[in-house]
């Protein structure tokens, strides 16, 4: 029963996070353009890359992903695979990293 309550709380938190995003999106009058990509061939086997990280870095990234609606539906195992595939990168001060 305790596990069921924990699951229900987790689901409620996930739903709340998604609703917050929906409200923000509804308030945004300017519609973003759709983004399309080539379909992924899921018949081929895929092995995600894995880059070593300290336990502190793993916890930091995991906490950041847990609160993000995009990653809210991932299982703990899927989130860990994603974290393992992340690679640290650096850029000099003032360099444009993302431009819209």
Buried (B, 14 or more C-beta within 10 A) or exposed (E): EEEEEEEEEEEEEBEEBBEEBEEEEEEEEEEEEEEEEEEEEEEEEEEEEEEEBEEEBBEEBBEEBBEEBEBBEBEEEEBBEBBBEBEEEEEEEEEEEEEE
